[in-house]
Amino acid sequence: MAHTYTNLLTHIIFSTKDRKPTLERDLKQTVLDYIANQEEHHRRVSFKEELIAFLKKHEITYDEKYLWE
């Protein structure tokens, strides 16, 4: 039986047209770690839960009926 192996690679660029960094050097590793751990993170916290928590944390008003249509 044939087996399929999928390897998804992501190339992320953290600079601008003039090669100025868009992230501070000390924040870059934090962002990369955050991205790398998304699959595991979303096993515990759904995207919906995370989005609502983000909106509440930043005091952004929203109507839940418009988030999931």
C-alpha positions as CSV (number, residue, x, y, z in Angstrom):
1,M,0.0,0.0,0.0
2,A,1.3,3.4,-0.9
3,H,2.0,5.9,1.8
4,T,1.7,9.7,1.5
5,Y,4.0,12.0,3.4
6,T,3.2,15.7,3.4
7,N,5.7,18.2,4.6
8,L,4.4,21.8,4.8
9,L,7.1,24.4,4.9
10,T,6.5,28.1,5.6
11,H,8.8,30.9,4.6
12,I,8.2,33.9,6.7
13,I,9.9,37.2,5.9
14,F,10.4,39.7,8.8
15,S,11.7,42.7,6.9
16,T,10.5,45.6,4.7
17,K,11.4,46.7,1.2
18,D,14.4,48.5,2.5
19,R,15.5,45.5,4.6
20,K,14.5,47.2,7.8
21,P,13.4,44.6,10.3
22,T,9.7,44.6,11.1
23,L,10.3,42.8,14.4
24,E,12.6,43.7,17.2
25,R,15.4,41.1,17.4
26,D,14.4,40.0,20.9
27,L,10.7,39.5,19.8
28,K,11.5,37.5,16.7
29,Q,12.1,34.2,18.5
30,T,8.9,34.6,20.5
31,V,6.9,35.0,17.3
32,L,8.6,32.0,15.6
33,D,7.9,29.9,18.6
34,Y,4.3,31.0,18.6
35,I,3.9,30.1,15.0
36,A,5.6,26.7,15.4
37,N,3.4,25.7,18.3
38,Q,0.0,26.6,16.7
39,E,-1.0,23.0,16.0
40,E,-0.5,21.9,19.6
41,H,-2.0,25.1,20.9
42,H,-5.2,24.6,18.9
43,R,-5.6,21.1,20.4
44,R,-6.3,22.8,23.7
45,V,-7.8,26.2,22.7
46,S,-10.0,26.5,19.6
47,F,-9.5,29.3,17.1
48,K,-13.0,30.7,18.2
49,E,-12.0,30.7,21.9
50,E,-8.7,32.4,21.1
51,L,-10.3,35.1,18.9
52,I,-13.0,36.0,21.4
53,A,-10.4,36.2,24.2
54,F,-8.3,38.5,21.9
55,L,-11.2,40.7,21.2
56,K,-12.1,41.0,24.9
57,K,-8.5,41.6,26.0
58,H,-8.2,44.5,23.6
59,E,-11.7,45.8,24.4
60,I,-12.9,45.4,20.8
61,T,-16.7,45.3,20.5
62,Y,-18.1,42.5,18.3
63,D,-21.3,40.7,17.6
64,E,-20.7,37.0,17.7
65,K,-23.3,36.3,15.0
66,Y,-21.0,38.1,12.5
67,L,-17.9,36.2,13.5
68,W,-18.9,32.7,12.3
69,E,-21.2,33.2,9.2
